Amino acid sequence: MPTYQDCILYTNEAPKNVIRLVECGRFLHAYNRSAWLFCKLVKEFKVIRRYVKALQEDAFSVGFPTENLTKTITQFECQKTEKGFDVIIPEDKIPNEEEYETWVETVEVLPKSKEHLALIPLTGAAAEQEVLRLLRAFPLEQKTPIESMQFVAELRKLLLS
């Protein structure tokens, strides 16, 4: 499976008239400019903004289950690629690039929810107790399914490492 950094770099290489969707497991993700085009032209989704240390920049993303591709994108042509799908946008539908810069400034930064995970003692019963405490404190009803899955994946990594 490609790294988060690889997915972002691959998406950033998309032509101006393409929304590049990267397949990660059972989900499709659009990053940066592709995320903006997706929200602007296809469907308004909750955008996640995170700082990517390896790239030393903020990354913006939206995602949805792969099985919903045909339900979500109905008005544009989709082409299967090696890493996911490219959604082809007609030249007359491409928004002004200045709008992208404005959009970037308006997307809120996601709170650093993983900072507390780095402080967990990673051995024995103490780690298990801390994971249980974090699970009890996790506001499940306020999170998206993807955020919940990411949280569980991080907890699992901590318990298995």
SEBA-278948 format. One record per residue: residue in one letter; x, y, z of N, C-alpha, C in turn. Coordinates in nm, 3 decimals, padded with zeros to 5 digits. Layout:
// residues N
+--------+---------+---------+---------+---------+---------+---------+---------+---------+---------+
| residu |    n.c1 |    n.c2 |    n.c3 |   ca.c1 |   ca.c2 |   ca.c3 |    c.c1 |    c.c2 |    c.c3 |
+--------+---------+---------+---------+---------+---------+---------+---------+---------+---------+
|      A |       X |       Y |       Z |       X |       Y |       Z |       X |       Y |       Z |
...
+--------+---------+---------+---------+---------+---------+---------+---------+---------+---------+
This chain:
// residues 161
+--------+---------+---------+---------+---------+---------+---------+---------+---------+---------+
| residu |    n.c1 |    n.c2 |    n.c3 |   ca.c1 |   ca.c2 |   ca.c3 |    c.c1 |    c.c2 |    c.c3 |
+--------+---------+---------+---------+---------+---------+---------+---------+---------+---------+
|      M |  00.085 | -00.118 |  00.000 |  00.000 |  00.000 |  00.000 |  00.089 |  00.124 |  00.000 |
|      P |  00.057 |  00.222 | -00.084 |  00.141 |  00.343 | -00.090 |  00.132 |  00.425 |  00.040 |
|      T |  00.237 |  00.500 |  00.066 |  00.237 |  00.585 |  00.185 |  00.151 |  00.708 |  00.159 |
|      Y |  00.115 |  00.774 |  00.267 |  00.038 |  00.898 |  00.261 |  00.111 |  00.999 |  00.171 |
|      Q |  00.242 |  01.009 |  00.191 |  00.325 |  01.101 |  00.114 |  00.321 |  01.066 | -00.035 |
|      D |  00.333 |  00.937 | -00.069 |  00.328 |  00.894 | -00.209 |  00.195 |  00.930 | -00.274 |
|      C |  00.086 |  00.910 | -00.200 | -00.047 |  00.941 | -00.253 | -00.060 |  01.090 | -00.283 |
|      I | -00.012 |  01.173 | -00.194 | -00.020 |  01.319 | -00.213 |  00.063 |  01.361 | -00.334 |
|      L |  00.185 |  01.312 | -00.343 |  00.272 |  01.347 | -00.456 |  00.212 |  01.301 | -00.588 |
|      Y |  00.156 |  01.181 | -00.590 |  00.092 |  01.128 | -00.711 | -00.027 |  01.216 | -00.752 |
|      T | -00.108 |  01.255 | -00.656 | -00.224 |  01.339 | -00.683 | -00.180 |  01.477 | -00.733 |
|      N | -00.074 |  01.531 | -00.676 | -00.026 |  01.664 | -00.716 |  00.022 |  01.667 | -00.861 |
|      E |  00.055 |  01.551 | -00.918 |  00.101 |  01.543 | -01.057 | -00.013 |  01.543 | -01.159 |
|      A | -00.138 |  01.543 | -01.111 | -00.254 |  01.536 | -01.200 | -00.261 |  01.659 | -01.290 |
|      P | -00.303 |  01.640 | -01.416 | -00.324 |  01.756 | -01.504 | -00.433 |  01.848 | -01.447 |
|      K | -00.439 |  01.969 | -01.495 | -00.533 |  02.070 | -01.443 | -00.679 |  02.030 | -01.459 |
|      N | -00.709 |  01.946 | -01.558 | -00.848 |  01.908 | -01.582 | -00.883 |  01.769 | -01.525 |
|      V | -00.807 |  01.725 | -01.425 | -00.828 |  01.592 | -01.368 | -00.841 |  01.599 | -01.216 |
|      I | -00.941 |  01.528 | -01.166 | -00.950 |  01.502 | -01.022 | -00.893 |  01.362 | -01.005 |
|      R | -00.781 |  01.353 | -00.937 | -00.715 |  01.224 | -00.919 | -00.758 |  01.164 | -00.787 |
|      L | -00.816 |  01.045 | -00.795 | -00.861 |  00.972 | -00.676 | -00.767 |  00.853 | -00.655 |
|      V | -00.709 |  00.843 | -00.537 | -00.615 |  00.736 | -00.505 | -00.688 |  00.632 | -00.421 |
|      E | -00.674 |  00.508 | -00.461 | -00.740 |  00.399 | -00.390 | -00.651 |  00.351 | -00.275 |
|      C | -00.707 |  00.356 | -00.154 | -00.637 |  00.307 | -00.035 | -00.732 |  00.211 |  00.036 |
|      G | -00.706 |  00.083 |  00.023 | -00.798 | -00.014 |  00.079 | -00.931 | -00.006 |  00.008 |
|      R | -01.037 |  00.015 |  00.085 | -01.171 |  00.022 |  00.028 | -01.221 |  00.165 |  00.010 |
|      F | -01.128 |  00.261 |  00.014 | -01.165 |  00.402 |  00.003 | -01.090 |  00.470 | -00.110 |
|      L | -01.151 |  00.575 | -00.164 | -01.086 |  00.662 | -00.262 | -01.061 |  00.796 | -00.195 |
|      H | -00.942 |  00.852 | -00.215 | -00.905 |  00.980 | -00.154 | -00.858 |  01.076 | -00.262 |
|      A | -00.897 |  01.201 | -00.247 | -00.847 |  01.309 | -00.332 | -00.768 |  01.403 | -00.242 |
|      Y | -00.653 |  01.450 | -00.289 | -00.567 |  01.535 | -00.209 | -00.546 |  01.670 | -00.278 |
|      N | -00.528 |  01.771 | -00.195 | -00.493 |  01.906 | -00.237 | -00.583 |  01.959 | -00.349 |
|      R | -00.526 |  01.990 | -00.464 | -00.605 |  02.051 | -00.572 | -00.718 |  01.959 | -00.616 |
|      S | -00.693 |  01.829 | -00.618 | -00.799 |  01.734 | -00.655 | -00.912 |  01.737 | -00.552 |
|      A | -00.878 |  01.752 | -00.425 | -00.981 |  01.762 | -00.319 | -01.066 |  01.888 | -00.341 |
|      W | -00.999 |  01.997 | -00.375 | -01.071 |  02.123 | -00.402 | -01.165 |  02.107 | -00.520 |
|      L | -01.115 |  02.052 | -00.631 | -01.200 |  02.032 | -00.749 | -01.317 |  01.939 | -00.716 |
|      F | -01.290 |  01.836 | -00.639 | -01.396 |  01.743 | -00.601 | -01.507 |  01.816 | -00.525 |
|      C | -01.468 |  01.894 | -00.424 | -01.567 |  01.969 | -00.344 | -01.638 |  02.075 | -00.426 |
|      K | -01.569 |  02.135 | -00.518 | -01.626 |  02.244 | -00.599 | -01.719 |  02.192 | -00.708 |
|      L | -01.680 |  02.081 | -00.774 | -01.751 |  02.036 | -00.893 | -01.835 |  01.909 | -00.875 |
|      V | -01.800 |  01.826 | -00.779 | -01.870 |  01.698 | -00.765 | -01.965 |  01.701 | -00.646 |
|      K | -01.909 |  01.711 | -00.527 | -01.991 |  01.707 | -00.407 | -01.914 |  01.767 | -00.291 |
|      E | -01.980 |  01.849 | -00.212 | -01.917 |  01.913 | -00.096 | -01.897 |  01.808 |  00.013 |
|      F | -01.772 |  01.780 |  00.046 | -01.737 |  01.685 |  00.150 | -01.662 |  01.757 |  00.262 |
|      K | -01.655 |  01.694 |  00.376 | -01.573 |  01.746 |  00.485 | -01.426 |  01.730 |  00.444 |
|      V | -01.352 |  01.839 |  00.449 | -01.212 |  01.837 |  00.409 | -01.125 |  01.825 |  00.534 |
|      I | -01.029 |  01.734 |  00.527 | -00.935 |  01.717 |  00.637 | -00.805 |  01.786 |  00.597 |
|      R | -00.756 |  01.870 |  00.686 | -00.630 |  01.941 |  00.663 | -00.531 |  01.896 |  00.770 |
|      R | -00.419 |  01.843 |  00.723 | -00.315 |  01.795 |  00.816 | -00.179 |  01.840 |  00.766 |
|      Y | -00.090 |  01.864 |  00.861 |  00.048 |  01.896 |  00.826 |  00.121 |  01.764 |  00.804 |
|      V |  00.188 |  01.751 |  00.689 |  00.264 |  01.631 |  00.657 |  00.411 |  01.665 |  00.673 |
|      K |  00.469 |  01.610 |  00.777 |  00.607 |  01.643 |  00.811 |  00.704 |  01.608 |  00.698 |
|      A |  00.684 |  01.492 |  00.635 |  00.774 |  01.448 |  00.527 |  00.774 |  01.545 |  00.410 |
|      L |  00.661 |  01.611 |  00.386 |  00.653 |  01.708 |  00.276 |  00.672 |  01.851 |  00.324 |
|      Q |  00.668 |  01.872 |  00.454 |  00.679 |  02.003 |  00.517 |  00.574 |  02.099 |  00.464 |
|      E |  00.450 |  02.050 |  00.455 |  00.339 |  02.133 |  00.409 |  00.207 |  02.073 |  00.455 |
|      D |  00.103 |  02.154 |  00.451 | -00.031 |  02.106 |  00.481 | -00.083 |  02.025 |  00.362 |
|      A | -00.161 |  01.922 |  00.393 | -00.227 |  01.843 |  00.291 | -00.377 |  01.847 |  00.318 |
|      F | -00.454 |  01.853 |  00.211 | -00.599 |  01.860 |  00.219 | -00.654 |  01.733 |  00.155 |
|      S | -00.752 |  01.671 |  00.219 | -00.804 |  01.548 |  00.161 | -00.953 |  01.530 |  00.186 |
|      V | -01.015 |  01.458 |  00.094 | -01.152 |  01.410 |  00.109 | -01.149 |  01.263 |  00.069 |
|      G | -01.244 |  01.186 |  00.120 | -01.248 |  01.045 |  00.086 | -01.387 |  00.987 |  00.097 |
|      F | -01.407 |  00.876 |  00.028 | -01.534 |  00.807 |  00.032 | -01.510 |  00.662 | -00.010 |
|      P | -01.604 |  00.571 |  00.024 | -01.586 |  00.430 | -00.012 | -01.582 |  00.411 | -00.164 |
|      T | -01.495 |  00.323 | -00.209 | -01.479 |  00.294 | -00.351 | -01.611 |  00.250 | -00.413 |
|      E | -01.689 |  00.174 | -00.339 | -01.816 |  00.124 | -00.393 | -01.916 |  00.235 | -00.427 |
|      N | -01.894 |  00.356 | -00.373 | -01.983 |  00.469 | -00.400 | -01.939 |  00.555 | -00.517 |
|      L | -01.837 |  00.513 | -00.589 | -01.783 |  00.595 | -00.699 | -01.890 |  00.633 | -00.800 |
|      T | -01.965 |  00.535 | -00.848 | -02.064 |  00.564 | -00.953 | -02.182 |  00.644 | -00.900 |
|      K | -02.209 |  00.634 | -00.771 | -02.317 |  00.713 | -00.711 | -02.271 |  00.857 | -00.688 |
|      T | -02.144 |  00.874 | -00.653 | -02.091 |  01.005 | -00.617 | -02.058 |  01.089 | -00.740 |
|      I | -01.996 |  01.027 | -00.838 | -01.954 |  01.101 | -00.958 | -02.039 |  01.055 | -01.075 |
|      T | -02.138 |  01.136 | -01.109 | -02.230 |  01.099 | -01.217 | -02.214 |  01.186 | -01.341 |
|      Q | -02.163 |  01.308 | -01.322 | -02.162 |  01.403 | -01.433 | -02.030 |  01.408 | -01.511 |
|      F | -01.928 |  01.334 | -01.468 | -01.799 |  01.338 | -01.537 | -01.751 |  01.197 | -01.570 |
|      E | -01.663 |  01.189 | -01.667 | -01.605 |  01.061 | -01.709 | -01.498 |  01.018 | -01.608 |
|      C | -01.502 |  00.890 | -01.570 | -01.400 |  00.833 | -01.479 | -01.317 |  00.732 | -01.556 |
|      Q | -01.185 |  00.742 | -01.542 | -01.095 |  00.646 | -01.605 | -01.017 |  00.574 | -01.497 |
|      K | -01.015 |  00.440 | -01.503 | -00.939 |  00.360 | -01.407 | -00.790 |  00.380 | -01.433 |
|      T | -00.712 |  00.398 | -01.327 | -00.567 |  00.411 | -01.337 | -00.503 |  00.303 | -01.250 |
|      E | -00.373 |  00.297 | -01.253 | -00.299 |  00.199 | -01.175 | -00.324 |  00.217 | -01.024 |
|      K | -00.340 |  00.342 | -00.980 | -00.353 |  00.370 | -00.837 | -00.493 |  00.415 | -00.795 |
|      G | -00.589 |  00.412 | -00.886 | -00.724 |  00.456 | -00.850 | -00.804 |  00.496 | -00.972 |
|      F | -00.851 |  00.621 | -00.972 | -00.932 |  00.672 | -01.082 | -00.895 |  00.817 | -01.111 |
|      D | -00.906 |  00.854 | -01.239 | -00.896 |  00.994 | -01.280 | -01.033 |  01.037 | -01.328 |
|      V | -01.082 |  01.148 | -01.274 | -01.209 |  01.205 | -01.317 | -01.176 |  01.320 | -01.410 |
|      I | -01.222 |  01.309 | -01.534 | -01.189 |  01.407 | -01.637 | -01.291 |  01.521 | -01.634 |
|      I | -01.240 |  01.643 | -01.618 | -01.324 |  01.763 | -01.612 | -01.314 |  01.836 | -01.746 |
|      P | -01.427 |  01.868 | -01.809 | -01.420 |  01.947 | -01.933 | -01.356 |  02.083 | -01.907 |
|      E | -01.282 |  02.131 | -02.005 | -01.207 |  02.257 | -01.990 | -01.296 |  02.374 | -01.947 |
|      D | -01.419 |  02.378 | -01.994 | -01.507 |  02.491 | -01.962 | -01.562 |  02.485 | -01.818 |
|      K | -01.541 |  02.374 | -01.749 | -01.590 |  02.359 | -01.612 | -01.482 |  02.384 | -01.507 |
|      I | -01.357 |  02.397 | -01.550 | -01.246 |  02.414 | -01.455 | -01.253 |  02.552 | -01.392 |
|      P | -01.259 |  02.560 | -01.257 | -01.266 |  02.690 | -01.191 | -01.134 |  02.767 | -01.199 |
|      N | -01.142 |  02.894 | -01.167 | -01.025 |  02.982 | -01.165 | -00.929 |  02.938 | -01.054 |
|      E | -00.800 |  02.934 | -01.085 | -00.698 |  02.890 | -00.990 | -00.692 |  02.977 | -00.864 |
|      E | -00.729 |  03.103 | -00.877 | -00.728 |  03.193 | -00.760 | -00.826 |  03.145 | -00.653 |
|      E | -00.933 |  03.079 | -00.697 | -01.030 |  03.024 | -00.602 | -00.968 |  02.915 | -00.516 |
|      Y | -00.872 |  02.841 | -00.574 | -00.804 |  02.737 | -00.497 | -00.727 |  02.797 | -00.380 |
|      E | -00.655 |  02.905 | -00.406 | -00.578 |  02.972 | -00.301 | -00.669 |  03.021 | -00.189 |
|      T | -00.784 |  03.074 | -00.225 | -00.881 |  03.120 | -00.126 | -00.934 |  03.002 | -00.046 |
|      W | -00.964 |  02.893 | -00.115 | -01.015 |  02.772 | -00.049 | -00.914 |  02.718 |  00.052 |
|      V | -00.786 |  02.714 |  00.012 | -00.680 |  02.663 |  00.100 | -00.678 |  02.741 |  00.232 |
|      E | -00.699 |  02.870 |  00.225 | -00.695 |  02.954 |  00.345 | -00.816 |  02.934 |  00.435 |
|      T | -00.926 |  02.885 |  00.378 | -01.049 |  02.871 |  00.457 | -01.064 |  02.734 |  00.524 |
|      V | -00.988 |  02.635 |  00.480 | -01.000 |  02.500 |  00.538 | -00.936 |  02.501 |  00.676 |
|      E | -01.012 |  02.456 |  00.775 | -00.963 |  02.453 |  00.912 | -00.860 |  02.343 |  00.931 |
|      V | -00.767 |  02.366 |  01.022 | -00.666 |  02.266 |  01.056 | -00.730 |  02.164 |  01.149 |
|      L | -00.711 |  02.037 |  01.118 | -00.761 |  01.930 |  01.204 | -00.679 |  01.930 |  01.333 |
|      P | -00.745 |  01.923 |  01.448 | -00.668 |  01.919 |  01.573 | -00.574 |  01.800 |  01.572 |
|      K | -00.461 |  01.816 |  01.635 | -00.361 |  01.710 |  01.639 | -00.406 |  01.602 |  01.737 |
|      S | -00.494 |  01.517 |  01.689 | -00.553 |  01.414 |  01.774 | -00.455 |  01.302 |  01.808 |
|      K | -00.348 |  01.290 |  01.731 | -00.256 |  01.180 |  01.754 | -00.143 |  01.216 |  01.851 |
|      E | -00.131 |  01.342 |  01.890 | -00.023 |  01.380 |  01.980 | -00.026 |  01.299 |  02.108 |
|      H | -00.145 |  01.282 |  02.165 | -00.156 |  01.210 |  02.290 | -00.118 |  01.062 |  02.273 |
|      L | -00.132 |  01.007 |  02.154 | -00.099 |  00.867 |  02.132 |  00.051 |  00.842 |  02.144 |
|      A |  00.131 |  00.941 |  02.111 |  00.276 |  00.925 |  02.119 |  00.324 |  00.915 |  02.262 |
|      L |  00.244 |  00.958 |  02.357 |  00.285 |  00.957 |  02.497 |  00.254 |  00.825 |  02.568 |
|      I |  00.187 |  00.732 |  02.499 |  00.147 |  00.607 |  02.563 |  00.269 |  00.520 |  02.590 |
|      P |  00.282 |  00.468 |  02.714 |  00.386 |  00.369 |  02.738 |  00.350 |  00.244 |  02.658 |
|      L |  00.439 |  00.199 |  02.574 |  00.404 |  00.097 |  02.477 |  00.423 | -00.046 |  02.525 |
|      T |  00.425 | -00.069 |  02.655 |  00.443 | -00.206 |  02.701 |  00.343 | -00.240 |  02.810 |
|      G |  00.300 | -00.364 |  02.807 |  00.222 | -00.423 |  02.915 |  00.086 | -00.363 |  02.944 |
|      A |  00.045 | -00.386 |  03.068 | -00.088 | -00.346 |  03.114 | -00.107 | -00.193 |  03.113 |
|      A |  00.000 | -00.119 |  03.135 | -00.012 |  00.027 |  03.136 | -00.058 |  00.078 |  02.998 |
|      A | -00.003 |  00.020 |  02.891 | -00.043 |  00.060 |  02.756 | -00.189 |  00.024 |  02.731 |
|      E | -00.228 | -00.095 |  02.775 | -00.368 | -00.138 |  02.756 | -00.464 | -00.048 |  02.832 |
|      Q | -00.428 | -00.009 |  02.952 | -00.513 |  00.080 |  03.031 | -00.526 |  00.217 |  02.964 |
|      E | -00.415 |  00.267 |  02.911 | -00.418 |  00.397 |  02.845 | -00.503 |  00.391 |  02.717 |
|      V | -00.493 |  00.281 |  02.642 | -00.575 |  00.264 |  02.523 | -00.722 |  00.261 |  02.562 |
|      L | -00.756 |  00.191 |  02.669 | -00.895 |  00.188 |  02.716 | -00.943 |  00.328 |  02.755 |
|      R | -00.858 |  00.403 |  02.821 | -00.894 |  00.540 |  02.860 | -00.920 |  00.626 |  02.735 |
|      L | -00.833 |  00.613 |  02.635 | -00.849 |  00.689 |  02.512 | -00.977 |  00.648 |  02.438 |
|      L | -01.007 |  00.519 |  02.438 | -01.130 |  00.473 |  02.375 | -01.253 |  00.532 |  02.443 |
|      R | -01.252 |  00.534 |  02.575 | -01.366 |  00.589 |  02.649 | -01.381 |  00.740 |  02.623 |
|      A | -01.270 |  00.808 |  02.602 | -01.274 |  00.954 |  02.582 | -01.300 |  00.993 |  02.437 |
|      F | -01.291 |  00.898 |  02.344 | -01.306 |  00.929 |  02.202 | -01.452 |  00.964 |  02.171 |
|      P | -01.478 |  01.084 |  02.117 | -01.616 |  01.127 |  02.089 | -01.668 |  01.066 |  01.958 |
|      L | -01.702 |  00.940 |  01.962 | -01.743 |  00.865 |  01.843 | -01.857 |  00.931 |  01.767 |
|      E | -01.955 |  00.984 |  01.839 | -02.072 |  01.043 |  01.774 | -02.038 |  01.171 |  01.698 |
|      Q | -01.921 |  01.230 |  01.722 | -01.880 |  01.352 |  01.655 | -01.781 |  01.327 |  01.542 |
|      K | -01.744 |  01.203 |  01.521 | -01.642 |  01.170 |  01.421 | -01.703 |  01.102 |  01.300 |
|      T | -01.634 |  01.116 |  01.188 | -01.677 |  01.048 |  01.066 | -01.632 |  00.902 |  01.075 |
|      P | -01.689 |  00.814 |  00.994 | -01.642 |  00.675 |  00.994 | -01.493 |  00.663 |  00.963 |
|      I | -01.444 |  00.746 |  00.874 | -01.302 |  00.740 |  00.839 | -01.215 |  00.781 |  00.957 |
|      E | -01.252 |  00.889 |  01.026 | -01.176 |  00.932 |  01.144 | -01.177 |  00.825 |  01.251 |
|      S | -01.290 |  00.758 |  01.267 | -01.300 |  00.651 |  01.367 | -01.211 |  00.534 |  01.329 |
|      M | -01.210 |  00.498 |  01.200 | -01.125 |  00.389 |  01.155 | -00.977 |  00.423 |  01.174 |
|      Q | -00.941 |  00.547 |  01.146 | -00.802 |  00.589 |  01.164 | -00.761 |  00.583 |  01.310 |
|      F | -00.851 |  00.625 |  01.397 | -00.824 |  00.622 |  01.541 | -00.802 |  00.479 |  01.588 |
|      V | -00.889 |  00.388 |  01.547 | -00.876 |  00.247 |  01.586 | -00.747 |  00.188 |  01.529 |
|      A | -00.712 |  00.223 |  01.406 | -00.589 |  00.173 |  01.345 | -00.467 |  00.219 |  01.425 |
|      E | -00.467 |  00.344 |  01.469 | -00.355 |  00.396 |  01.550 | -00.346 |  00.322 |  01.684 |
|      L | -00.460 |  00.300 |  01.747 | -00.460 |  00.227 |  01.874 | -00.407 |  00.085 |  01.854 |
|      R | -00.450 |  00.024 |  01.746 | -00.405 | -00.113 |  01.717 | -00.254 | -00.118 |  01.696 |
|      K | -00.201 | -00.019 |  01.621 | -00.056 | -00.012 |  01.600 |  00.018 | -00.004 |  01.733 |
|      L | -00.036 |  00.077 |  01.824 |  00.029 |  00.094 |  01.953 |  00.029 | -00.035 |  02.033 |
|      L | -00.079 | -00.108 |  02.027 | -00.087 | -00.233 |  02.102 | -00.002 | -00.344 |  02.041 |
|      L |  00.016 | -00.341 |  01.910 |  00.090 | -00.446 |  01.842 |  00.240 | -00.419 |  01.832 |
|      S |  00.281 | -00.295 |  01.856 |  00.424 | -00.264 |  01.841 |  00.502 | -00.300 |  01.965 |
+--------+---------+---------+---------+---------+---------+---------+---------+---------+---------+
